[in-house]
Amino acid sequence: MTNTENWNDKSFVLEKVKRNGLALKYASEKLKNNKEVVLEAVKQNGYALRYASKELQNDKEVVFEAVKQNGLALYCASEKLKNDKEVVLEAVRQYGGALEYASYELRNDKEFVLEAVKQDGKALEYASVEVIKKIQELTTMKKLLVITTSDDGAGKYLFENLSEELFELYLTADNQYICKDTEGCRKLNMSLENAIEITNTDERLKNLDGCIVVHFYY
């Protein structure tokens, strides 16, 4: 840094961070809190978020741009934004391991983890112990019973081959209420076409690996 470099001059700093986002480190505190300057820095290098003010580390637009460029920038985000599904999914999309820095609430949310794993399989490593255990159960599961209830009655369906849709259902839909006019319901109905409808006296009920209950409503 030379004497002529004015790190409190907005135009000067903008030019610097456009070429190297990490140059934000040398900016004045005032400019580290300037949204225009910080946005340019994190677009060039997401990890520049570490040098932004606490206020801008809590700004969703700034953090979203940072994790879009570098998923690991989630580490520098505020606790509030580490619990923001849109921000964290974007971080995981860029780098699966970013899930490590998400809130425990999101790492323990089976539906969210499933979405994260779809973006990058590496994300599973950072899910909560409870979610990992649930997913590991599926690796040895051969027979799954799905019980459906609705105003029209109840049904029992045995699956001997787990489809991707059923995998998702097992993780997220147990004891859930699903509207019949939704995509989730249509997916389940397609899966049920490949299942074996059974009765309470069926011997195969004695050798189940898992069971979920899904409630349909209109």
Disulfide bonds with the S-S distance in Angstrom:
none
